[in-house]
Amino acid sequence: MPAPLVDASAPTRSAGSEARRRELLGALARVLSGEAILADSEATAPFECDALSAYRVRPLVVVLPRTDEEVAGVLAACRALGTPVVARGAGTGLSGGALPHAEGVTLSLARLNRILAVDPVACTATVQAGVRNLAISDAAAPHGLYYAPDPSSQLACSIGGNVAENSGGVHCLKYGLTLHNVLGVRGYTIDGERIEFGGQALDTPGLDLLSIVVGSEGMLAVVTEVTVRLLPRPEVARCILASFATVEAAGRAVAEVIAAGIIPAGLELMDRPMVGAAERFVHAGYDLDAAAILLCESDGTATEVDAEIARITKLLTDCGATRIEASRDEAERLRFWSGRKNAFAASGQLSPDYMCMDSTIPRRRLAEMLRAIEGMQARYGLTCVNVFHAGDGNLHPLILFNANDADELRRCEAFGADILETSVRLGGTISGEHGVGIEKLNSMCVQFSPAEREQMFRIKRAFDPAELLNPGKVIPTLHRCAEYGKMHVHRGVSAFPDLPRF
C-alpha cells in the first residue's frame, strides 16, 4: 500500500531515494518541457488525492504531457527506472483509484483534451482521454446526437476516467455503462508501446480485450484516445416524480415497473434524508413528507412517451404512490432531475465529509438493504443518506462523518465495508460504477476467491510484468485478505489499517 504522507514543506528522503529522484527528473526532462514536470511540494499538493479525499499521498513527481508521444516517452522512462506510474484524469473518482504512489509519477492526462472527430453518419466521436464527458454531447449536439453515459460529475469528469472505472449515470439502465458505449480505445503499455482495443467495425481481428481494459482502473495501460458511440437525441423526454410513504413501497414499485417489461431511461430512488438535503440545495419541488421518492424517466417519440408515462403512472399508483407528477415541459423535467444530479453536493450541507459507497444488489432487495443500513447507523453511530440507481440495483449510500476525527473515520470505514459485505450477501457486488481503487480493496476478499484473484493478477502481469501501473490497487494480496478475515467489519476495526489519512 502507499507510503505515509510526510510533511510537504520538508520532505525527508534517504540519500538513495534522492538520487533516484534526480535520475527520474533527468529522464523526464529528456521527454517533456520543464513546465510539464511538477516536482516541488507546493506544485504536487493538488494531486495528492482524488474525490476520496480522506486518504492522501504526495506524489514524487507529476507530469502533464500534451501528446501521445510524450505519454509514451514518460512510460518508457519510468519502465527503464522501475518507477511506478499512476494515471490521473479529472480527479473526480470516488474510490481512490488515482491515489498517488509516494515513490512514483502521477501522469495527468488533463492536457490531452481535444475532440478529434465527430462522425454524424457513423454516429461516433473520437476524443482524447482528457475530454470532459459533457463536452462530447456538446460537440455532437449540432448533429442531433449525444453521448448517453451521464455520471453526476459529467460536467467535470473525463472520458479517460470513465473508461478506467466503467462509469454509468442516471440513464445507464436503458443505455448502458461506459463499456456499452465505447467502440475502441487506444493507449500505451508501461513499455511505451502503442496498443489498441476494439475499433470502428462491429468486430475486430484477434482477441476481444476491450471489455478487459474498460474498468481496469489504469492497471493494464494508459488510455489516451477513445472512440464512443453517439445516439440520436430522443424526440421527447418526460420524468415522473413519485412519492411513497414507505421505502418498501418504493422498492416494490421499482420491481413492478421492470417486471412489466418497461425499461425507463432512468429510475432513481432517494430516501427522506437525501430528499431533504437535495430540496434545500436546489428547490426541485420534492415532497419532504415522503419516506422515499422515485424519479422515473421515459424517452422516445411523443406517442411512445405518452403511452409509457400512462402505464408507469398506473403501476406506481397501484404500488401506493402518495403523490405523482409528470413533467410538462423540458424545464420541469430538468428541475425534477436537478436534486438527484446535485445529491452529492447537497450532502456537503449535512456534514464536513462523506464517503460515497457504491455496490449493487438485486432490485427486489432494495428495501431489505435500506433496513440493514438503518441498523448499521445505530451500530456505528453515524448517519447515512441514500440515493440509488434503483432500476439496476446500484446503491450510493453516503456515510456522513468528520475526517478530522480519527475515531469517526475508523467507524466510517467499517460502516462502508459492512455495506459492501452485506451487498454481496444479498446477491450483489462490491462495485457498480466507481471502481475498487483502494476504498474497496479489502472487500475484494469477500467477493472473490483466491483462485479468482490469482487470475486477475495473471492478466495484470500479462500487460505489466513489473507491476508498475497503479500498483497496490484493485487486487488484494493473499496477505491482505488474511488480515481482513481476522478483522471482520462487525468488530469495528479499520478496513484500511495502513493507509495515510488526512
Summary of the structure (lengths in Angstrom):
residues: 502
radius of gyration: 22.9
end to end distance: 15.8
largest distance: 72.9
contacts: 1827
relative contact order: 0.12
helix: 40%
strand: 20%
